[in-house]
C-alpha cells in the first residue's frame, strides 16, 4: 500500500468540461463513457509535457489526478486557459479534503474486496475504470482500477477524516504491507512507465517521450483534429507525428546501474527482474 495523498485531485464541472479538457490535454476526453478513464498529457505552447494525468469520466463531473510536485503549476496553467475559454466549466481543487491511497500487486483485488459493499462486482471491473462507492460503509469514496507499478491495483480516493481508519483496515490484511514511493519508482521503471521530472519535462514532447499513443492511433480524432495547446509542434496537419531529434528508450543488461540523469538513460537496479535498467 502506497500513500499518494500528495497528488492533486481535481473535479471538473459544467457542460463544456470535456471541450475544455481537450484543449489542455492530448487525450480523447469526449470519447470516455461514464466510469471509464485514461492516462493523458498536459502540454505547453511548445508541445512539451507539463504533467501526466489520469482522467476518469465520473458521470456528472470529470475526475482528474495530477502529480503532487506539479499540481500548483498545472492549476495555474489551467486557470490561464480557462480565462481564454469562455465556456461553461469550473475547476474544483479538492486540496486536503480528499486523500489518496494505492494498493498494488497480485493480491490487490482480494484486499480491496474486504472493504467494499456486498455485491460489488470487482471481478468485472476493468482496468482504467473508476466508480463512486462506500468503503467500510464510509460515503464519499472513489476507487479506480489503475496504478503505477505494472501490476493490478487500485487508487482509492477518500474523505480526509476517514483516511486513517481505511488505511488501518487495509493493513489488517497480513498480505498488505505499507511501502514507500522509492519502491514504486523501481517498479514503474521495470514496467516502462514514465516519472515526471525524471523521464519527462516541459521540453519533452509526447513523441519524444514515446507517449504518442495517448492521442490514439493514426486515424484517431485527436490526431486528426489536434486542438490541444502546442499541437502544431507535435502533429502535422495530416495527424502524423512530427520528426524529433531524440526519444525515450529503455536499455537492459548492463553489469551495474548507471547514475540517474545521465544523457542517455535513467538507470537503477530492478528488484523484480534482478538486473539494472
C-alpha positions as CSV (number, residue, x, y, z in Angstrom):
1,X,0.0,0.0,0.0
2,X,1.3,3.4,-1.0
3,X,0.3,6.8,0.4
4,X,-0.1,9.0,-2.6
5,X,-2.1,11.8,-0.9
6,X,0.5,14.4,-2.1
7,X,-1.0,14.1,-5.6
8,X,-3.6,16.6,-6.7
9,X,-7.2,15.7,-7.2
10,X,-9.4,18.0,-9.3
11,X,-13.1,17.8,-10.3
12,X,-14.3,19.5,-13.5
13,X,-17.9,20.6,-13.7
14,X,-20.0,22.3,-16.4
15,X,-21.5,21.2,-19.7
16,X,-18.3,22.2,-21.6
17,X,-15.9,20.4,-19.3
18,X,-14.8,17.8,-21.9
19,X,-14.3,20.5,-24.6
20,X,-12.1,22.5,-22.2
21,X,-10.1,19.5,-21.2
22,X,-9.4,18.6,-24.8
23,X,-7.8,22.0,-25.1
24,X,-5.3,21.3,-22.2
25,X,-4.7,17.5,-22.6
26,X,-4.0,15.4,-25.6
27,X,-6.5,12.5,-24.9
28,X,-9.9,11.7,-26.2
29,X,-12.0,13.0,-23.3
30,X,-15.2,13.3,-25.2
31,X,-15.0,9.6,-26.0
32,X,-14.9,8.5,-22.4
33,X,-18.1,6.7,-21.4
34,X,-19.2,7.1,-17.8
35,X,-16.8,5.4,-15.3
36,X,-14.0,5.0,-17.9
37,X,-10.6,6.7,-17.8
38,X,-7.3,7.2,-19.5
39,X,-3.8,8.4,-19.0
40,X,-3.2,11.7,-20.7
41,X,-0.7,14.5,-21.0
42,X,-0.9,18.2,-20.2
43,X,1.1,20.3,-22.8
44,X,2.5,23.7,-23.0
45,X,2.6,26.1,-26.0
46,X,5.7,24.4,-27.4
47,X,4.1,20.9,-27.2
48,X,6.2,20.0,-24.2
49,X,4.7,17.9,-21.4
50,X,3.7,19.9,-18.3
51,X,2.5,16.8,-16.5
52,X,0.9,13.5,-17.0
53,X,-2.6,12.8,-15.5
54,X,-5.2,10.2,-15.0
55,X,-8.7,11.3,-16.1
56,X,-12.0,9.5,-15.4
57,X,-15.5,10.4,-16.6
58,X,-17.4,10.3,-13.3
59,X,-20.8,11.0,-15.0
60,X,-21.8,14.3,-13.6
61,X,-18.2,15.5,-13.5
62,X,-14.7,14.6,-14.6
63,X,-12.2,13.4,-12.0
64,X,-8.5,14.2,-12.6
65,X,-5.4,13.2,-10.7
66,X,-2.1,15.1,-11.3
67,X,1.4,14.8,-9.8
68,X,2.0,16.3,-6.4
69,X,5.1,18.3,-7.5
70,X,3.2,19.7,-10.5
71,X,-0.3,20.3,-9.2
72,X,0.0,24.0,-8.4
73,X,1.7,24.8,-11.7
74,X,-0.9,22.7,-13.5
75,X,-3.7,24.6,-11.9
76,X,-2.1,27.9,-12.8
77,X,-1.9,26.7,-16.4
78,X,-5.5,25.6,-16.3
79,X,-6.6,28.9,-15.0
80,X,-4.8,30.8,-17.7
81,X,-6.6,28.6,-20.3
82,X,-9.9,29.0,-18.5
83,X,-9.6,32.8,-18.7
84,X,-9.5,32.5,-22.5
85,X,-12.0,29.7,-22.9
86,X,-15.4,31.3,-22.2
87,X,-17.4,28.1,-21.9
88,X,-19.3,26.6,-19.0
89,X,-16.6,24.8,-17.0
90,X,-15.3,25.2,-13.4
91,X,-12.3,23.6,-11.7
92,X,-12.7,22.3,-8.2
93,X,-9.4,21.5,-6.5
94,X,-10.1,19.1,-3.7
95,X,-6.9,20.2,-1.8
96,X,-6.7,18.4,1.6
97,X,-10.4,17.4,1.8
98,X,-9.7,14.1,-0.1
99,X,-6.8,11.8,0.3
100,X,-5.4,9.1,-2.0
101,X,-4.0,5.6,-1.3
102,X,-2.9,3.0,-3.8
103,X,-2.9,-0.8,-3.4
104,X,-0.8,-2.6,-5.9
105,X,0.1,-6.2,-6.6
106,X,-1.4,-9.6,-7.3
107,X,-3.4,-9.6,-4.1
108,X,-4.8,-6.1,-4.5
109,X,-8.3,-7.2,-5.6
110,X,-8.6,-9.6,-2.7
111,X,-7.6,-6.9,-0.2
112,X,-10.0,-4.3,-1.7
113,X,-12.9,-6.8,-1.6
114,X,-12.8,-6.7,2.2
115,X,-13.7,-3.0,2.3
116,X,-16.3,-2.9,-0.5
117,X,-20.0,-3.3,-0.1
118,X,-21.6,-6.7,-0.5
119,X,-22.3,-7.5,-4.2
120,X,-19.7,-5.1,-5.6
121,X,-18.6,-6.7,-8.9
122,X,-14.8,-6.3,-8.5
123,X,-14.1,-9.2,-10.9
124,X,-15.6,-7.4,-13.9
125,X,-14.2,-4.0,-13.0
126,X,-11.9,-3.2,-15.9
127,X,-8.5,-1.5,-16.0
128,X,-8.8,2.3,-16.1
129,X,-12.4,2.4,-14.8
130,X,-13.5,4.1,-11.7
131,X,-16.6,4.3,-9.6
132,X,-18.0,6.1,-6.6
133,X,-18.6,3.7,-3.7
134,X,-18.5,3.2,0.0
135,X,-15.6,1.7,1.8
136,X,-16.3,0.2,5.3
137,X,-19.6,1.9,4.9
138,X,-17.9,5.3,4.6
139,X,-19.6,7.5,2.0
140,X,-17.8,9.7,-0.5
141,X,-15.1,7.3,-1.6
142,X,-14.0,6.5,-5.1
143,X,-11.9,3.6,-6.5
144,X,-10.1,3.4,-9.8
145,X,-8.5,0.3,-11.2
146,X,-5.1,1.6,-12.1
147,X,-1.7,2.3,-10.6
148,X,1.9,2.9,-11.4
149,X,3.7,-0.4,-10.8
150,X,2.8,-2.5,-13.8
151,X,0.7,-4.8,-11.6
152,X,-3.0,-4.9,-11.0
153,X,-4.2,-2.4,-8.4
154,X,-6.4,0.4,-7.3
155,X,-6.2,4.0,-6.4
156,X,-8.6,4.9,-3.6
157,X,-9.9,8.4,-3.0
158,X,-11.5,9.0,0.3
159,X,-12.5,11.8,2.7
160,X,-9.5,13.1,4.7
161,X,-11.1,12.4,8.0
162,X,-11.6,8.7,7.1
163,X,-8.2,8.0,5.7
164,X,-6.5,6.7,8.8
165,X,-9.4,4.3,9.6
166,X,-9.4,3.0,6.0
167,X,-5.7,2.6,5.8
168,X,-5.6,0.8,9.2
169,X,-8.3,-1.6,8.0
170,X,-6.4,-2.3,4.8
171,X,-3.2,-3.0,6.8
172,X,-5.1,-5.6,8.9
173,X,-4.8,-7.9,5.9
174,X,-1.5,-9.7,6.5
175,X,-0.7,-9.7,2.8
176,X,-0.7,-5.9,2.6
177,X,2.5,-4.0,3.6
178,X,3.0,-0.2,3.8
179,X,5.5,0.7,1.1
180,X,7.5,3.8,0.3
181,X,7.4,5.6,-3.0
182,X,11.0,4.7,-3.7
183,X,9.8,1.1,-4.2
184,X,7.1,2.3,-6.6
185,X,9.8,4.2,-8.6
186,X,11.7,1.0,-9.1
187,X,8.6,-1.0,-10.1
188,X,7.3,1.7,-12.6
189,X,10.6,1.7,-14.4
190,X,10.6,-2.1,-14.8
191,X,7.1,-1.6,-16.4
192,X,8.4,1.1,-18.7
193,X,6.3,3.8,-17.1
194,X,7.5,7.4,-17.0
195,X,8.1,9.5,-13.9
196,X,7.5,13.2,-14.5
197,X,10.6,15.3,-13.7
198,X,12.8,12.3,-14.3
199,X,11.9,10.9,-17.8
200,X,9.6,13.8,-18.9
201,X,9.7,17.6,-18.5
202,X,8.5,20.7,-20.3
203,X,10.9,20.3,-23.1
204,X,9.8,16.7,-23.9
205,X,7.0,16.3,-26.4
206,X,4.7,13.3,-26.4
207,X,6.6,11.9,-29.3
208,X,10.0,12.3,-27.6
209,X,8.6,10.6,-24.6
210,X,7.2,7.7,-26.8
211,X,3.7,8.6,-25.5
212,X,2.1,9.4,-28.8
213,X,-0.3,6.5,-28.1
214,X,-2.1,8.8,-25.6
215,X,-3.5,10.7,-28.6
216,X,-4.8,7.5,-30.2
217,X,-4.0,5.8,-33.5
218,X,-3.0,7.4,-36.8
219,X,-6.7,8.0,-37.8
220,X,-8.0,8.9,-34.4
221,X,-10.0,12.1,-33.9
222,X,-7.4,13.7,-31.6
223,X,-4.6,13.0,-34.0
224,X,-6.5,14.5,-36.9
225,X,-8.1,17.4,-35.1
226,X,-5.3,18.3,-32.7
227,X,-6.7,21.3,-30.8
228,X,-4.7,20.9,-27.7
229,X,-2.1,23.5,-26.6
230,X,1.1,23.2,-28.6
231,X,-0.4,20.6,-31.1
232,X,1.2,22.3,-34.0
233,X,4.6,21.4,-32.6
234,X,3.6,17.7,-32.2
235,X,1.4,16.9,-35.2
236,X,1.3,17.6,-38.9
237,X,-2.0,18.8,-40.5
238,X,-2.5,15.1,-41.5
239,X,-2.2,13.9,-38.0
240,X,1.2,12.4,-38.3
241,X,3.9,12.9,-35.7
242,X,6.5,15.5,-36.5
243,X,10.0,14.2,-36.5
244,X,12.0,14.6,-33.3
245,X,15.7,14.7,-32.5
246,X,15.5,12.4,-29.5
247,X,13.3,9.7,-28.0
248,X,13.0,7.9,-24.6
249,X,14.3,4.3,-24.8
250,X,14.8,1.5,-22.3
251,X,18.1,-0.3,-22.0
252,X,18.5,-3.5,-20.1
253,X,21.5,-5.8,-19.4
254,X,24.3,-3.6,-18.0
255,X,26.5,-5.2,-15.4
256,X,25.8,-2.3,-13.0
257,X,23.2,0.5,-12.9
258,X,24.3,3.9,-14.3
259,X,23.6,7.1,-12.3
260,X,20.3,8.9,-12.6
261,X,20.1,11.8,-15.1
262,X,22.7,10.6,-17.5
263,X,22.3,11.8,-21.0
264,X,21.0,8.5,-22.3
265,X,19.0,6.8,-19.6
266,X,17.8,6.7,-16.0
267,X,19.1,3.5,-14.6
268,X,18.5,1.7,-11.3
269,X,18.7,-1.9,-10.1
270,X,15.4,-3.6,-10.6
271,X,14.5,-5.8,-7.7
272,X,11.9,-7.9,-9.5
273,X,13.9,-8.5,-12.7
274,X,17.2,-8.5,-10.7
275,X,19.0,-6.5,-13.4
276,X,19.8,-2.9,-14.0
277,X,17.6,-1.0,-16.4
